[in-house]
Amino acid sequence: MKKIYSLIIFLLPLFSIAQKLSITGVVLGLKDGTPVKLANLQNNDGRYLAETKSTGENFILNTKLEEPSILGLMIGDSLKTAVFLGNEKVKVKGAVSQPIDNWEFSGSELQNQFGEFQKTFTPNFQKLNSLAQYLQMGGGTDSLRNELENTAGRIQNDVDDFIAKYPASPVSAMAILSTINLTEDVGLIKKRADALQPAAMNSALGGHLKQAIVDATFLSIGSMALDFSQADTLGKQISLSEFRGKYVLVDFWASWCGPCRRENHNLVKTFDKYKDKNFTVLGVSLDEDKDKWLAAIKKDELKWAQLSDLKGWENEVAQKYRITAIPRNLLLSPDGKIIAKDLRGEDLDAKLEEVLGK
């Protein structure tokens, strides 16, 4: 459940009729000659869109944007923040003694909406990541799992409230995109996108959302699982297509994943129960250390095929399937279609009993 819920940043379409971006700042306590810089966070190419030095407590930055973008405003060595601006006249007021995120930005409705997005979502994103990492390390309890589910639920409600408030804003498209990994319900994502007005969906960000919906569809129930090939523990290439004709549970795990290792105990029992009924498991490990991977297979008594390229989170199969959290699994029918996802313990047994019989 690592690297699960991070904020997605995209470029935005042309949003303002102004010819250039002008940022005028007044910062109490700012030393004369302090460097002030503006960078495009999306490009992240090390170059600055504009830079100057303060005159007393004042500064002015001018640049021209191809389209509204998420920018990084840097004042001196320690004051840094993200802003969402187009070619418009923006005023900034603050003080060196304040956190820069508390400064006042005026003149940009897009920045106001972005600020509301950050205030609404960032605390819950941080909490969700913290809970997920703790659970990943094996410190999970039922109360923590419930807290994680409740936090995810609040975020889902916040998305609906935000896009209802700003249906024409590209920031609403960003709100859907940045939370898209919190649901497997492609229909819900489509419903949210349909609620946006053309001004949002015809933007570049709206285009990213349309593509994300297409990408999400390929892992939906009823879709064909993408074929892949990877080396097993002996270095032999094994392909998913070799298992056609059987029900296959594609199981993404790792030796260092506490919840995965605990689930292995249940999965061994399920495998033994159904292995002679046209069912098998295919493990895909996100390990980097081969010795630890092999030791975990031996200790947990995993008797099915195990694959890994030992690239950790960059495992090519995991990347292909957009795996951002483990344990994850997909149950495939004999013709290679996805018929269920993330079934564990009794839930997996119940599904296999449904399709294979007792």
DRENVEXMAR-105974 format. One line per 5 residues: number of its first residue (from 1); for each residue x, z, y of C-alpha. Coordinates in Angstrom, 2 decimals. Layout:
REM DRENVEXMAR-105974
NUM = X/Z/Y  ... .
END
This chain:
REM DRENVEXMAR-105974
1 = 0.00/0.00/0.00  3.02/-0.59/2.14  3.18/-2.88/5.13  -0.61/-2.97/4.92  -2.37/-3.02/8.27 .
6 = 0.04/-4.30/10.90  -1.16/-5.95/14.34  -1.18/-9.77/14.28  0.07/-11.49/17.50  -0.77/-15.09/18.37 .
11 = -0.49/-17.42/21.35  -3.66/-18.01/23.30  -5.16/-21.18/24.78  -5.26/-22.13/28.43  -7.49/-19.50/30.01 .
16 = -6.90/-19.54/33.75  -6.97/-22.20/36.42  -4.15/-20.58/38.39  -0.95/-22.61/38.63  1.45/-19.80/37.83 .
21 = 1.70/-16.19/36.77  2.65/-13.82/39.55  3.20/-10.13/38.80  3.59/-7.81/41.78  4.62/-4.28/40.93 .
26 = 4.86/-0.98/42.77  6.50/1.76/40.69  7.02/5.16/42.23  10.47/6.55/41.53  11.97/3.19/40.58 .
31 = 15.61/2.89/41.63  16.61/-0.01/43.82  18.16/-2.86/41.82  16.50/-1.98/38.50  16.32/-5.05/36.20 .
36 = 12.78/-6.30/35.53  12.20/-8.91/32.80  9.34/-10.77/31.19  9.55/-12.19/27.65  7.17/-14.11/25.43 .
41 = 6.68/-11.87/22.39  5.39/-14.72/20.28  8.47/-16.93/20.66  10.91/-14.02/20.45  13.81/-16.41/21.05 .
46 = 15.86/-14.00/23.14  15.17/-15.84/26.39  13.22/-14.47/29.32  10.37/-16.23/31.09  11.31/-14.50/34.33 .
51 = 13.67/-11.80/35.52  14.48/-10.10/38.79  15.73/-6.81/40.25  13.59/-4.34/42.09  13.74/-3.94/45.84 .
56 = 13.25/-0.28/46.29  10.16/0.62/44.29  8.82/-2.94/44.32  9.30/-6.05/42.22  7.84/-9.55/41.94 .
61 = 7.99/-11.78/38.85  6.93/-15.41/38.92  6.68/-17.87/36.04  4.44/-20.60/34.70  2.85/-20.27/31.26 .
66 = 1.77/-23.13/29.07  -1.10/-20.94/27.94  -2.06/-17.25/28.17  0.19/-15.22/25.92  1.14/-11.74/24.82 .
71 = 4.18/-10.94/26.93  6.73/-8.16/26.98  7.28/-6.49/30.36  10.61/-4.62/30.51  11.71/-2.43/33.40 .
76 = 15.18/-1.02/33.05  16.28/0.09/29.59  13.39/2.31/28.58  10.12/1.11/30.13  8.59/-1.58/27.93 .
81 = 5.03/-2.66/27.17  2.98/-5.59/25.88  0.62/-7.39/28.26  -1.82/-10.23/27.71  -1.75/-12.61/30.67 .
86 = -2.35/-16.16/31.79  -1.44/-18.00/34.97  -2.98/-15.51/37.40  -2.11/-12.99/40.10  -1.58/-9.56/38.61 .
91 = -0.79/-6.27/40.31  0.92/-3.38/38.59  0.93/0.22/39.80  2.64/3.13/38.13  5.41/5.69/38.24 .
96 = 8.67/6.10/36.36  7.45/9.55/35.32  4.46/8.01/33.50  4.41/6.17/30.18  4.31/2.48/31.08 .
101 = 1.23/2.00/28.88  -0.63/4.24/31.32  0.17/2.08/34.34  -2.62/0.24/36.10  -2.83/-3.53/35.68 .
106 = -5.35/-5.34/37.86  -6.27/-8.98/38.43  -6.57/-10.03/34.77  -9.77/-9.65/32.76  -7.86/-10.74/29.66 .
111 = -5.41/-7.87/30.11  -8.31/-5.45/30.59  -9.78/-6.57/27.27  -6.39/-6.36/25.57  -5.95/-2.84/26.93 .
116 = -9.32/-1.85/25.53  -8.36/-3.38/22.19  -5.15/-1.33/22.09  -6.91/1.89/23.09  -9.63/1.36/20.48 .
121 = -7.63/0.12/17.50  -4.01/1.28/17.76  -4.60/4.99/16.94  -6.57/4.10/13.81  -4.02/1.44/12.79 .
126 = -1.29/4.08/13.04  -3.32/6.61/11.08  -4.15/4.06/8.40  -0.49/3.11/7.98  0.56/6.74/7.79 .
131 = -2.03/7.57/5.14  -1.22/4.44/3.13  2.51/5.17/3.12  1.91/8.75/2.04  -0.34/7.64/-0.80 .
136 = 2.21/4.96/-1.75  4.87/7.62/-2.27  2.65/9.45/-4.71  1.34/12.15/-2.40  -2.27/11.14/-2.73 .
141 = -5.26/13.42/-3.13  -8.95/12.61/-3.24  -9.37/13.96/0.29  -6.59/11.72/1.60  -8.05/8.70/-0.13 .
146 = -11.42/9.49/1.39  -9.79/9.85/4.80  -8.12/6.47/4.40  -11.42/4.84/3.43  -13.20/6.51/6.36 .
151 = -10.53/5.35/8.79  -10.76/1.80/7.48  -14.53/2.02/7.85  -14.23/3.11/11.49  -11.98/0.14/12.19 .
156 = -14.53/-2.19/10.64  -17.27/-0.76/12.86  -15.00/-1.06/15.90  -14.44/-4.76/15.18  -18.16/-5.43/15.17 .
161 = -18.66/-3.45/18.39  -15.75/-5.20/20.12  -16.81/-8.75/19.32  -20.41/-7.95/20.27  -19.13/-6.81/23.67 .
166 = -16.75/-9.76/24.21  -18.10/-12.71/22.17  -16.45/-15.30/24.45  -13.02/-13.67/24.53  -9.97/-14.78/22.54 .
171 = -9.18/-11.08/22.19  -12.22/-10.81/19.91  -10.71/-13.49/17.69  -7.54/-11.39/17.65  -9.56/-8.32/16.70 .
176 = -10.94/-10.14/13.65  -7.52/-11.52/12.73  -5.70/-8.21/13.05  -8.14/-6.52/10.67  -8.68/-9.37/8.23 .
181 = -6.67/-7.66/5.48  -9.03/-4.68/5.49  -11.80/-6.54/3.68  -12.06/-8.85/0.70  -15.48/-10.01/1.92 .
186 = -14.86/-13.55/3.16  -18.54/-13.81/4.02  -18.19/-10.90/6.46  -15.18/-12.54/8.13  -17.13/-15.80/8.48 .
191 = -20.11/-13.92/9.92  -17.88/-12.32/12.54  -16.32/-15.65/13.45  -19.77/-17.22/13.74  -20.72/-14.49/16.23 .
196 = -18.00/-15.67/18.64  -18.83/-18.16/21.37  -17.07/-21.55/21.67  -14.80/-20.19/24.42  -13.21/-17.93/21.81 .
201 = -13.36/-20.17/18.74  -12.14/-23.30/20.54  -9.01/-21.46/21.63  -5.72/-21.60/19.75  -6.43/-18.09/18.54 .
206 = -9.82/-19.24/17.29  -8.00/-22.00/15.45  -5.80/-19.40/13.74  -8.95/-17.52/12.74  -10.50/-20.67/11.24 .
211 = -7.35/-21.26/9.19  -7.25/-17.60/8.11  -10.78/-17.95/6.75  -9.73/-21.03/4.79  -6.71/-19.13/3.45 .
216 = -8.83/-16.12/2.49  -11.28/-18.29/0.57  -8.71/-19.31/-2.05  -8.56/-15.72/-3.36  -12.30/-15.17/-3.32 .
221 = -14.31/-14.53/-6.48  -15.01/-17.82/-8.23  -11.98/-19.65/-6.81  -9.20/-21.06/-8.99  -6.07/-18.92/-9.21 .
226 = -2.98/-20.72/-7.98  -0.48/-21.49/-10.73  3.01/-20.01/-10.52  6.16/-19.66/-12.57  8.74/-16.87/-12.53 .
231 = 11.46/-15.41/-14.73  10.68/-12.71/-17.26  12.97/-9.83/-18.21  15.19/-12.20/-20.23  15.36/-14.85/-17.52 .
236 = 12.88/-17.20/-19.18  10.46/-18.99/-16.84  6.84/-18.09/-17.60  3.90/-19.88/-15.96  0.42/-18.53/-15.36 .
241 = -1.03/-21.76/-16.75  0.44/-20.89/-20.16  -2.26/-18.24/-20.49  -5.20/-20.62/-20.12  -7.82/-19.91/-22.75 .
246 = -7.50/-16.14/-22.34  -8.80/-13.54/-19.95  -5.71/-12.54/-17.94  -5.15/-9.60/-15.64  -2.43/-10.56/-13.14 .
251 = -1.01/-7.19/-12.17  1.18/-6.75/-9.05  3.23/-3.54/-9.23  6.74/-2.06/-8.83  8.80/0.67/-10.44 .
256 = 9.00/2.56/-7.13  5.20/2.51/-6.59  3.74/5.90/-7.57  0.10/4.76/-7.85  1.23/1.74/-9.89 .
261 = 3.07/3.90/-12.37  0.11/6.24/-12.76  -2.20/3.29/-13.32  0.15/1.89/-15.98  -0.92/4.76/-18.23 .
266 = -4.55/3.57/-18.07  -3.59/-0.09/-18.33  -1.68/0.47/-21.57  -4.82/1.95/-23.13  -6.93/-0.96/-21.89 .
271 = -4.41/-3.50/-23.18  -4.33/-1.90/-26.63  -8.13/-1.87/-26.75  -8.66/-5.54/-25.82  -5.43/-7.34/-26.75 .
276 = -7.02/-8.75/-29.91  -10.13/-9.91/-28.04  -8.68/-12.81/-26.06  -7.26/-10.60/-23.30  -3.76/-10.02/-21.97 .
281 = -1.92/-8.78/-18.91  0.75/-10.57/-16.85  2.83/-8.25/-14.70  4.47/-9.39/-11.45  6.93/-6.82/-10.14 .
286 = 7.97/-6.36/-6.50  11.19/-4.68/-7.57  14.68/-5.41/-6.25  16.72/-3.41/-8.76  16.58/-4.95/-12.23 .
291 = 17.77/-1.81/-14.03  15.01/0.30/-12.45  12.44/-2.41/-13.23  13.48/-2.55/-16.91  13.64/1.24/-17.16 .
296 = 10.07/1.54/-15.82  8.81/-1.06/-18.30  10.40/0.88/-21.15  9.29/4.32/-19.98  5.68/3.24/-19.31 .
301 = 5.60/1.29/-22.60  4.37/-1.93/-21.03  3.92/-4.40/-23.86  2.89/-7.52/-21.96  4.88/-10.23/-20.19 .
306 = 6.67/-9.05/-17.04  7.93/-11.34/-14.27  10.01/-10.79/-11.16  12.45/-12.61/-8.90  13.79/-9.20/-7.72 .
311 = 13.08/-9.98/-4.06  10.89/-6.95/-3.40  8.11/-7.65/-0.92  9.46/-11.17/-0.55  8.60/-11.94/-4.18 .
316 = 7.56/-15.59/-4.12  4.43/-15.06/-6.21  3.39/-12.10/-4.06  3.95/-14.21/-0.96  1.90/-17.05/-2.45 .
321 = -0.95/-14.65/-3.16  -0.52/-12.85/0.19  0.03/-9.48/-1.46  0.44/-6.83/1.25  -0.35/-3.77/-0.87 .
326 = 0.18/-2.61/-4.42  -1.15/-1.90/-6.95  -3.20/-5.12/-6.79  -4.66/-7.15/-9.63  -6.77/-10.23/-10.31 .
331 = -8.83/-10.76/-13.45  -8.95/-14.43/-14.45  -11.36/-16.16/-16.80  -10.05/-18.45/-19.58  -10.44/-21.46/-17.25 .
336 = -8.26/-19.82/-14.58  -10.94/-18.68/-12.13  -10.85/-15.31/-10.38  -13.76/-13.24/-11.68  -12.79/-9.80/-10.36 .
341 = -10.16/-8.06/-8.24  -8.55/-4.64/-8.08  -10.20/-3.17/-11.17  -8.64/0.00/-12.54  -9.34/2.54/-15.24 .
346 = -13.01/2.72/-16.20  -13.94/-0.12/-13.86  -11.58/-2.50/-15.67  -12.86/-1.34/-19.07  -16.45/-1.90/-17.95 .
351 = -15.73/-5.44/-16.76  -13.85/-6.36/-19.94  -16.66/-4.90/-22.04  -19.06/-7.09/-20.07  -17.16/-10.31/-20.73 .
356 = -15.62/-9.54/-24.12  -18.03/-7.09/-25.70  -17.23/-3.67/-27.12 .
END
